[in-house]
């Protein structure tokens, strides 16, 4: 099992009239990866203030989770890659929530070459677990 798939707890909720899985907790090694990626994101935002923050989040997360940006932006829909993509979309939203202008859902979607509704699904599924991993309450 790889580090991004090692989810400890999943909770089922009803959303949009169907059952929906919400990830509520990651293991310690995955939490540490998210923390390191968040620190690198904040440093990169300070170094490159004019660069698109969604692009920065994608770049930093792909490095820390050892994924190719082209694969994350591809049309491939296999389960493993889709879960990684969802987690990184939610990460992009969560790390920017404290900023004056958080990453917009359509902006994240454009960065990952997905629709904003796909980003909404990913954020609903993973934002709580990522927020807890980063030890911030949002």
Number of C-alpha atoms within 10 A of each C-alpha: 5 7 14 20 14 14 15 11 12 16 11 12 13 10 11 7 7 8 10 16 15 21 20 20 21 23 15 14 12 20 21 14 17 25 19 15 23 22 14 18 23 16 11 17 16 11 10 11 9 8 12 13 26 24 17 19 28 23 17 22 26 20 14 15 16 10 16 12 16 10 13 22 16 13 11 10 11 8 9 11 16 15 16 17 24 23 24 27 30 26 25 29 24 23 25 19 13 11 8 7 9 16 20 17 21 17 20 26 19 16 21 24 14 17 15 17 12 15 27 18 16 22 23 16 23 25 24 20 22 27 21 15 20 21 11 12 9 10
